[in-house]
């Protein structure tokens, strides 16, 4: 069984994270499903690296630093994706058509009072 290439696995994960960030850089053209897939793949490569450490020869000291940095980038990218999705939903909710201000006959639509009025305080 060949020895796992830990640097190669981390490089593959890094390329997935960069791809997701590049997609998030263009929010109007961003495909959220593709971003989620890239983040999951990056996380999978990072876990594969962790699982392969037992079979690999003693690793380079910089490998741990690279893996830690990559894990932080994955978390940051996931937060960016979550915020983008939340703000996108809010933006889309603002685009919903408003209720008409006038009826077909030209009279004003009565104002609907929402909520509750408290007389007690």
Backbone as a chain_set.jsonl record, in Angstrom:
{"seq": "XXXXXXXXXXXXXXXXXXXXXXXXXXXXXXXXXXXXXXXXXXXXXXXXXXXXXXXXXXXXXXXXXXXXXXXXXXXXXXXXXXXXXXXXXXXXXXXXXXXXXXXXXXXXXXXXXXXXXXXXX", "coords": {"N": [[0.844, -1.176, 0.0], [0.673, 2.164, -0.941], [2.363, 5.0, 0.503], [0.563, 7.664, 1.998], [0.25, 10.885, 0.501], [0.638, 13.504, 2.287], [1.038, 16.284, 2.066], [0.022, 16.654, -0.491], [-2.674, 16.031, -0.088], [-3.406, 18.124, 1.632], [-2.934, 20.254, -0.078], [-4.853, 19.772, -2.042], [-7.171, 20.184, -0.512], [-6.798, 22.86, 0.102], [-7.058, 24.008, -2.437], [-9.761, 23.569, -2.897], [-10.932, 25.198, -0.952], [-10.057, 27.712, -1.803], [-11.385, 27.796, -4.243], [-14.073, 27.88, -3.383], [-14.064, 30.323, -2.027], [-13.52, 32.017, -4.16], [-15.867, 31.733, -5.63], [-17.664, 32.829, -3.776], [-16.851, 35.406, -3.881], [-18.131, 36.541, -6.003], [-21.109, 37.27, -5.594], [-23.593, 37.43, -6.973], [-23.417, 35.614, -9.026], [-22.882, 33.323, -7.729], [-23.106, 29.904, -7.022], [-24.68, 28.36, -4.579], [-24.906, 25.685, -3.813], [-22.695, 24.547, -5.054], [-20.628, 25.836, -3.691], [-21.014, 24.823, -1.1], [-20.485, 22.131, -1.602], [-17.757, 22.27, -2.307], [-16.643, 23.158, 0.119], [-17.283, 21.015, 1.792], [-15.807, 18.998, 0.53], [-13.214, 19.974, 0.969], [-13.114, 19.803, 3.758], [-13.32, 17.043, 3.956], [-10.893, 16.205, 2.743], [-9.136, 17.249, 4.634], [-9.819, 15.722, 6.886], [-9.122, 13.22, 5.872], [-6.377, 13.547, 5.691], [-5.759, 13.738, 8.417], [-6.515, 11.145, 9.254], [-4.657, 9.665, 7.853], [-2.256, 10.113, 9.063], [-1.284, 8.215, 10.88], [-0.272, 6.16, 9.299], [1.715, 7.321, 7.875], [5.161, 8.343, 7.451], [7.233, 10.068, 9.922], [6.082, 13.355, 10.1], [6.622, 16.514, 8.466], [7.391, 19.399, 10.382], [6.097, 21.725, 9.576], [3.783, 20.831, 8.474], [1.736, 20.467, 10.339], [1.179, 23.119, 11.032], [0.306, 24.062, 8.549], [-2.009, 22.473, 8.219], [-3.54, 23.353, 10.408], [-3.905, 26.051, 9.776], [-5.34, 25.744, 7.426], [-7.671, 24.497, 8.406], [-8.756, 26.622, 9.845], [-9.27, 28.405, 7.727], [-11.225, 26.973, 6.376], [-13.307, 27.044, 8.26], [-13.756, 29.848, 8.33], [-14.587, 30.315, 5.68], [-16.92, 28.808, 5.638], [-18.453, 30.302, 7.444], [-18.647, 32.701, 6.021], [-20.176, 31.785, 3.866], [-22.539, 31.036, 5.192], [-23.379, 33.55, 6.203], [-23.725, 34.915, 3.803], [-25.836, 33.44, 2.697], [-27.84, 33.963, 4.56], [-28.117, 36.788, 4.398], [-28.788, 36.932, 1.731], [-31.291, 35.697, 1.691], [-32.711, 37.586, 3.173], [-32.493, 39.786, 1.467], [-33.874, 38.825, -0.776], [-36.391, 38.588, 0.375], [-37.064, 41.24, 0.644], [-37.582, 41.887, -1.967], [-40.038, 40.91, -2.568], [-43.297, 41.39, -3.874], [-45.015, 44.359, -2.989], [-48.04, 45.128, -1.22], [-50.811, 46.441, -3.017], [-51.447, 49.98, -3.156], [-53.748, 51.155, -3.949], [-57.078, 50.36, -4.945], [-58.708, 48.616, -7.693], [-60.703, 50.324, -8.479], [-59.713, 52.79, -7.875], [-59.793, 53.844, -5.342], [-58.328, 54.343, -2.102], [-56.615, 51.721, -0.422], [-57.679, 50.347, 2.617], [-55.767, 50.885, 5.553], [-54.068, 48.326, 7.124], [-53.823, 47.57, 10.408], [-51.268, 46.216, 12.158], [-50.351, 44.042, 14.826], [-50.693, 44.651, 18.367], [-52.626, 46.76, 20.44], [-52.099, 48.219, 23.475], [-53.985, 49.117, 26.225], [-53.51, 49.16, 28.831], [-50.838, 49.5, 29.439]], "CA": [[0.0, 0.0, 0.0], [1.535, 3.343, -1.018], [2.279, 5.967, 1.601], [-0.264, 8.81, 1.606], [0.923, 12.165, 0.288], [-0.064, 14.423, 3.163], [1.074, 17.624, 1.474], [-0.898, 16.643, -1.627], [-4.035, 16.1, 0.439], [-3.64, 19.479, 2.122], [-2.993, 21.132, -1.246], [-6.173, 19.57, -2.657], [-8.145, 20.862, 0.343], [-6.57, 24.304, -0.069], [-7.622, 24.434, -3.728], [-11.223, 23.59, -2.741], [-11.273, 26.396, -0.173], [-9.865, 28.867, -2.698], [-12.482, 27.781, -5.21], [-15.294, 28.337, -2.708], [-13.924, 31.764, -1.784], [-13.645, 32.708, -5.448], [-17.295, 31.775, -5.942], [-18.312, 33.763, -2.863], [-16.445, 36.757, -4.276], [-19.112, 37.018, -6.991], [-22.346, 36.781, -4.979], [-24.73, 37.305, -7.889], [-23.222, 34.435, -9.865], [-22.475, 32.221, -6.857], [-23.973, 28.746, -6.865], [-24.502, 27.995, -3.173], [-24.688, 24.236, -3.715], [-21.315, 24.278, -5.449], [-19.791, 26.284, -2.58], [-21.147, 23.852, -0.01], [-19.769, 20.928, -2.03], [-16.315, 22.528, -2.203], [-16.267, 23.208, 1.538], [-17.342, 19.639, 2.307], [-14.655, 18.268, -0.01], [-12.025, 20.447, 1.686], [-13.174, 19.191, 5.083], [-13.023, 15.622, 3.765], [-9.445, 16.061, 2.539], [-8.477, 17.513, 5.915], [-10.025, 14.532, 7.711], [-8.328, 12.15, 5.268], [-5.001, 13.807, 6.121], [-5.669, 13.361, 9.833], [-6.584, 9.692, 9.357], [-3.474, 9.08, 7.227], [-1.042, 10.408, 9.835], [-0.784, 7.01, 11.545], [0.416, 5.319, 8.32], [2.77, 8.094, 7.227], [6.396, 8.527, 8.226], [7.183, 11.323, 10.695], [5.723, 14.468, 9.216], [7.32, 17.786, 8.515], [6.761, 20.255, 11.401], [5.244, 22.72, 8.929], [2.533, 20.195, 8.07], [0.72, 20.764, 11.358], [0.827, 24.531, 10.883], [-0.476, 24.153, 7.318], [-3.322, 21.87, 8.476], [-4.26, 24.232, 11.328], [-4.296, 27.226, 8.997], [-6.384, 25.312, 6.5], [-8.908, 24.288, 9.174], [-9.291, 27.962, 10.108], [-9.808, 28.939, 6.474], [-12.479, 26.262, 6.097], [-14.322, 27.614, 9.159], [-14.061, 31.204, 7.871], [-15.347, 30.22, 4.444], [-18.258, 28.34, 5.997], [-19.154, 31.439, 8.046], [-18.986, 33.601, 4.911], [-21.273, 31.176, 3.117], [-23.743, 31.134, 6.016], [-23.813, 34.949, 6.222], [-24.217, 35.227, 2.466], [-27.151, 32.822, 2.529], [-28.798, 34.683, 5.413], [-28.36, 38.105, 3.81], [-29.472, 36.716, 0.461], [-32.711, 35.464, 1.991], [-33.282, 38.863, 3.586], [-32.58, 40.609, 0.268], [-34.973, 38.3, -1.581], [-37.652, 38.91, 1.049], [-37.35, 42.638, 0.332], [-38.02, 41.997, -3.353], [-41.413, 40.434, -2.724], [-44.161, 42.512, -4.246], [-45.753, 45.0, -1.91], [-49.48, 45.174, -1.442], [-51.157, 47.66, -3.755], [-51.93, 51.084, -2.34], [-55.072, 51.56, -4.442], [-57.88, 49.284, -5.524], [-58.938, 48.767, -9.125], [-61.611, 51.463, -8.706], [-58.988, 54.032, -7.636], [-59.85, 54.29, -3.946], [-57.202, 53.878, -1.287], [-56.8, 50.482, 0.338], [-57.626, 50.655, 4.05], [-54.516, 50.496, 6.209], [-54.24, 47.225, 8.067], [-52.983, 47.788, 11.577], [-50.74, 44.938, 12.641], [-49.881, 44.072, 16.196], [-51.686, 44.821, 19.413], [-52.595, 48.037, 21.134], [-52.322, 47.975, 24.894], [-54.548, 50.238, 26.946], [-53.062, 49.063, 30.224], [-49.52, 50.077, 29.612]], "C": [[0.891, 1.242, 0.0], [1.306, 4.287, 0.168], [1.436, 7.16, 1.146], [0.572, 10.08, 1.478], [0.164, 13.226, 1.072], [-0.086, 15.846, 2.616], [0.12, 17.718, 0.294], [-2.352, 16.731, -1.183], [-4.364, 17.501, 0.933], [-3.726, 20.479, 0.962], [-4.34, 20.997, -1.952], [-7.259, 20.269, -1.842], [-8.032, 22.374, 0.184], [-7.171, 24.801, -1.383], [-9.152, 24.475, -3.661], [-11.675, 24.847, -1.992], [-11.126, 27.643, -1.041], [-10.967, 28.949, -3.742], [-13.782, 28.29, -4.612], [-15.229, 29.838, -2.447], [-14.027, 32.564, -3.075], [-15.11, 32.805, -5.863], [-18.024, 32.778, -5.055], [-17.945, 35.21, -3.163], [-17.367, 37.365, -5.319], [-20.494, 36.564, -6.531], [-23.515, 36.617, -5.94], [-24.63, 36.051, -8.751], [-22.904, 33.188, -9.04], [-23.539, 31.128, -6.811], [-23.714, 28.193, -5.466], [-24.225, 26.503, -3.024], [-23.249, 23.872, -4.07], [-20.345, 24.703, -4.342], [-19.825, 25.287, -1.427], [-20.387, 22.577, -0.352], [-18.267, 21.116, -1.892], [-15.856, 22.558, -0.749], [-16.284, 21.809, 2.142], [-16.17, 18.811, 1.797], [-13.383, 18.675, 0.716], [-11.975, 19.833, 3.084], [-12.844, 17.7, 5.002], [-11.539, 15.368, 3.552], [-8.687, 16.292, 3.844], [-8.629, 16.314, 6.859], [-9.224, 13.351, 7.188], [-6.863, 12.307, 5.668], [-4.813, 13.371, 7.564], [-5.65, 11.845, 9.998], [-5.347, 9.011, 8.787], [-2.201, 9.302, 8.027], [-0.452, 9.164, 10.489], [0.04, 6.146, 10.595], [1.633, 6.021, 7.717], [4.031, 8.125, 8.088], [6.305, 9.842, 9.005], [7.035, 12.521, 9.767], [6.604, 15.682, 9.458], [6.635, 18.667, 9.563], [5.83, 21.317, 10.792], [3.893, 22.163, 8.516], [1.408, 20.495, 9.06], [0.244, 22.202, 11.238], [-0.052, 24.736, 9.649], [-1.888, 23.607, 7.533], [-4.159, 22.752, 9.404], [-4.75, 25.481, 10.608], [-5.44, 26.889, 8.054], [-7.716, 25.085, 7.214], [-9.56, 25.627, 9.51], [-9.906, 28.584, 8.871], [-11.131, 28.266, 6.107], [-13.594, 26.819, 6.97], [-14.728, 29.016, 8.71], [-14.916, 31.188, 6.611], [-16.767, 29.743, 4.715], [-19.077, 29.464, 6.619], [-19.557, 32.436, 6.963], [-20.165, 33.072, 4.11], [-22.584, 31.291, 3.886], [-24.277, 32.567, 6.042], [-24.366, 35.358, 4.865], [-25.6, 34.658, 2.225], [-28.197, 33.571, 3.34], [-29.134, 36.051, 4.816], [-29.067, 37.993, 2.468], [-30.953, 36.468, 0.662], [-33.399, 36.763, 2.381], [-33.474, 39.78, 2.376], [-33.733, 40.144, -0.615], [-36.326, 38.602, -0.951], [-38.045, 40.357, 0.776], [-37.851, 42.835, -1.085], [-39.448, 41.512, -3.57], [-42.322, 41.606, -3.039], [-44.937, 43.046, -3.043], [-47.24, 44.986, -2.247], [-49.827, 46.473, -2.159], [-51.712, 48.728, -2.809], [-53.333, 51.521, -2.737], [-55.791, 50.34, -5.016], [-58.064, 49.541, -7.017], [-59.849, 49.951, -9.428], [-60.932, 52.796, -8.427], [-59.061, 54.527, -6.209], [-58.684, 53.678, -3.164], [-57.562, 52.611, -0.531], [-56.741, 50.834, 1.814], [-56.338, 50.098, 4.67], [-54.818, 49.4, 7.22], [-53.268, 47.432, 9.216], [-52.563, 46.424, 12.1], [-50.263, 45.097, 14.069], [-51.035, 44.273, 17.152], [-51.529, 46.182, 20.038], [-52.948, 47.747, 22.583], [-52.874, 49.242, 25.551], [-54.062, 50.276, 28.382], [-51.677, 49.667, 30.392], [-48.529, 49.303, 28.937]], "O": [[1.774, 1.365, 0.85], [0.219, 4.355, 0.742], [1.585, 7.618, 0.013], [1.492, 10.31, 2.263], [-0.824, 13.78, 0.591], [-1.106, 16.532, 2.692], [-0.523, 18.749, 0.096], [-3.163, 17.412, -1.81], [-5.458, 18.012, 0.692], [-4.5, 21.435, 1.018], [-4.906, 21.99, -2.409], [-8.165, 20.879, -2.41], [-9.039, 23.081, 0.138], [-7.732, 25.895, -1.434], [-9.774, 25.325, -4.3], [-12.67, 25.475, -2.353], [-11.982, 28.527, -1.012], [-11.428, 30.037, -4.087], [-14.513, 29.044, -5.255], [-16.221, 30.545, -2.624], [-14.565, 33.671, -3.078], [-15.546, 33.831, -6.384], [-18.905, 33.497, -5.526], [-18.647, 36.132, -2.748], [-17.38, 38.583, -5.497], [-21.005, 35.563, -7.035], [-24.353, 35.739, -5.735], [-25.648, 35.493, -9.159], [-22.681, 32.115, -9.601], [-24.719, 31.399, -6.588], [-22.653, 27.626, -5.202], [-23.401, 26.102, -2.201], [-22.658, 22.988, -3.451], [-19.357, 24.016, -4.082], [-18.79, 24.951, -0.852], [-19.718, 22.004, 0.507], [-17.572, 20.22, -1.412], [-14.79, 22.036, -0.425], [-15.396, 21.456, 2.919], [-15.602, 18.011, 2.542], [-12.558, 17.823, 1.046], [-10.918, 19.395, 3.538], [-12.166, 17.161, 5.877], [-10.983, 14.425, 4.114], [-7.705, 15.604, 4.123], [-7.681, 15.938, 7.548], [-8.699, 12.562, 7.975], [-6.185, 11.319, 5.951], [-3.827, 12.713, 7.898], [-4.866, 11.314, 10.785], [-5.017, 7.896, 9.192], [-1.163, 8.729, 7.697], [0.767, 9.071, 10.638], [0.963, 5.462, 11.038], [2.487, 5.371, 7.113], [3.968, 7.954, 9.305], [5.398, 10.64, 8.77], [7.766, 12.671, 8.788], [7.23, 15.838, 10.506], [5.406, 18.681, 9.628], [4.878, 21.75, 11.441], [2.962, 22.919, 8.239], [0.27, 20.744, 8.663], [-0.953, 22.475, 11.331], [-1.029, 25.483, 9.689], [-2.859, 24.212, 7.079], [-5.366, 22.881, 9.203], [-5.884, 25.916, 10.81], [-6.388, 27.659, 7.907], [-8.77, 25.439, 6.687], [-10.785, 25.749, 9.463], [-10.955, 29.224, 8.955], [-12.043, 28.912, 5.59], [-14.704, 27.044, 6.488], [-15.914, 29.343, 8.707], [-15.864, 31.965, 6.491], [-17.713, 30.222, 4.09], [-20.274, 29.572, 6.353], [-20.672, 32.957, 6.979], [-21.05, 33.834, 3.722], [-23.622, 31.607, 3.304], [-25.483, 32.782, 5.919], [-25.368, 36.07, 4.789], [-26.447, 35.314, 1.618], [-29.313, 33.79, 2.869], [-30.304, 36.426, 4.739], [-29.859, 38.864, 2.107], [-31.781, 36.966, -0.101], [-34.532, 37.019, 1.973], [-34.489, 40.469, 2.268], [-34.485, 40.964, -1.143], [-37.302, 38.846, -1.661], [-39.233, 40.669, 0.687], [-38.483, 43.85, -1.379], [-40.003, 41.692, -4.654], [-42.126, 42.703, -2.516], [-45.438, 42.291, -2.209], [-47.634, 44.851, -3.405], [-49.189, 47.498, -1.922], [-52.356, 48.422, -1.805], [-54.028, 52.178, -1.962], [-55.157, 49.408, -5.511], [-57.624, 50.567, -7.537], [-59.778, 50.523, -10.516], [-61.512, 53.843, -8.712], [-58.445, 55.542, -5.885], [-58.142, 52.635, -3.531], [-58.688, 52.457, -0.057], [-55.834, 51.555, 2.231], [-55.894, 48.996, 4.348], [-55.708, 49.534, 8.06], [-52.052, 47.466, 9.025], [-53.399, 45.587, 12.441], [-49.82, 46.174, 14.468], [-52.2, 44.09, 16.798], [-50.417, 46.698, 20.151], [-53.962, 47.114, 22.878], [-52.28, 50.314, 25.434], [-54.185, 51.291, 29.066], [-51.396, 50.289, 31.416], [-47.347, 49.646, 28.975]]}, "num_chains": 1, "name": "protein.A"}
